[in-house]
Each structure stands twice: as structure tokens, then as C-alpha cells.
């Protein structure tokens, strides 16, 4: 009995996040089993339906590692362009000056004055703060990029430009993007008297030029100690695959995969050393 009470005391504060399976989903968090994404939901009964508000939070790596062929293609486009910004003297001096300050070859006071005089920076104090608040990772990235651009400034060759593109891509791979959004759904109860299966399914008609039918739903799932919880499955079907979305995107290309959001939390190892926040 003492052990049971201790477990109960730990569990009670966490109950809303575990999404216990009552007659209907109430409030909880479910986790995407394929991606680094989670849904917080809150549902209220209204006549024979459930009105649910969902807040989705996602973490993505928006960039991928470029192949050598892609790096060479981008480098050639830069090389052939009429205005190769990498090789501009102003850009060369800026990165050279910043690298000198970071590595201690020049004083920040001396370079700030030069950069203000050349119009590269507008505010001395802001420049001081930005340099002093840089992490070691930022400093290393800035120096490596500065050195690569410095080589282009001395020799505007394809190989040197390729190196700039490669370093830029490597730096971008450290970024992860965090986004959040809210949406609403109305669900109706579906019960199979033969199997006893119970679910809450999005109620609605085909929408938009693609005739999108929402099949998203809450389903019960057995958890530890025989306790059941709610999982959420995000799914849609396209009934008009010949249509165009926004006049350009083929409806046949839209994602019809089912994404399981489980009540069981999962860890995701994404190798993020930098985080950016965005709307999408």
C-alpha cells in the first residue's frame, strides 16, 4: 500500500500529460513517432462532438549536406555571375578584419573605427557586444569562413569558391529550427460493438480543390499496469488528385501518410548546436 501511494503521488501531477483514456480525450501531450514533433491538445464536449484545440511544436533540421556535385554546381554559378559578391573587396576586408579581432591579431577598438569609417558597421557598442557575446562555435565558424573567403579574394578560382560553399553548408548543418502552431478540429465518437474498439474521428466533408478528407483520430492504447491512454493518428486522403493546390502544386503530390502521435515520449538526437525559431 505504501509503495502504491508513493507511485500515485508521483503520477498525479503528470496525469494531464499522459492522456489517460476516459470516455474521451481531455487534455494531454502526444509525441510523433517519426519526427521530432509533439502535440498538446485540449478537448471539450459540445453536444455529440468534441471540440479540440491542438498546439504543435516541431524541431527540424532545415538543411542537408550537399553532395560534391551540388557544391560544384553552386560554385560555378557564383563564378559565372557578373557580381561575385564573395570576391568583392569590401566583403574581403570585412571578414579579414573580423577574423583578426577574433583571433587576437588586431584590437577590437582599432578595427571598430576602421569598419565604421568604411560603412561596414554603424554602431561601435553593438559591434563590441556582438563580438564579446559570440560562442566558441560562432567564432570558429566566422574564422573558418573568413579564411576561405580570404583565399577567394587572393585567387578567385572555382576550387576556392567550392571551399566557401562547402564551409557554409557545414555551418548550416548545425542549425535546428523550432516552430509552433495551433489548429482546431471537431471530432465525433465511433464505436465498434463487435471488437469494442473506440475512437474519436475528425468530422467533416472534403475540403479545397484537392478534396482533402481528414481521417485524423484519437485511438485508445494500453499502457503500463493495464492503464489505457489516447494516441493520436494524423492522416488525410486526397479525393481529387488531378486538382491543383494554390494553382501550382499538384494534389497528387500531397502527403497521405499516417503519422502516429503516441502518449509515450521519445528522445530525438539531432546534433543541434544552434537553434532558430520560426513560424513554420
C-alpha positions, 0 to 999 in steps of 0.5 A: 500500500505504501509503495502504491501511494508513493507511485500515485503521488508521483503520477498525479501531477503528470496525469494531464500529460499522459492522456489517460483514456476516459470516455474521451480525450481531455487534455494531454501531450502526444509525441510523433513517432517519426519526427521530432514533433509533439502535440498538446491538445485540449478537448471539450464536449459540445453536444455529440462532438468534441471540440479540440484545440491542438498546439504543435511544436516541431524541431527540424533540421532545415538543411542537408549536406550537399553532395560534391556535385551540388557544391560544384554546381553552386560554385560555378554559378557564383563564378559565372555571375557578373557580381561575385559578391564573395570576391568583392573587396569590401566583403574581403576586408570585412571578414579579414578584419573580423577574423583578426579581432577574433583571433587576437591579431588586431584590437577590437577598438582599432578595427571598430573605427576602421569598419565604421569609417568604411560603412561596414558597421554603424554602431561601435557598442553593438559591434563590441557586444556582438563580438564579446557575446559570440560562442566558441562555435560562432567564432570558429565558424566566422574564422573558418569562413573568413579564411576561405573567403580570404583565399577567394579574394587572393585567387578567385578560382572555382576550387576556392569558391567550392571551399566557401560553399562547402564551409557554409553548408557545414555551418548550416548543418548545425542549425535546428529550427523550432516552430509552433502552431495551433489548429482546431478540429471537431471530432465525433465518437465511433464505436465498434460493438463487435471488437469494442474498439473506440475512437474519436474521428475528425468530422467533416466533408472534403475540403479545397480543390484537392478534396482533402478528407481528414481521417485524423483520430484519437485511438485508445492504447494500453499502457503500463499496469493495464492503464489505457491512454489516447494516441493520436493518428494524423492522416488525410486522403486526397479525393481529387488528385488531378486538382491543383493546390494554390494553382501550382502544386499538384494534389497528387503530390500531397502527403497521405501518410499516417503519422502516429502521435503516441502518449509515450515520449521519445528522445530525438538526437539531432546534433543541434548546436544552434537553434532558430525559431520560426513560424513554420 
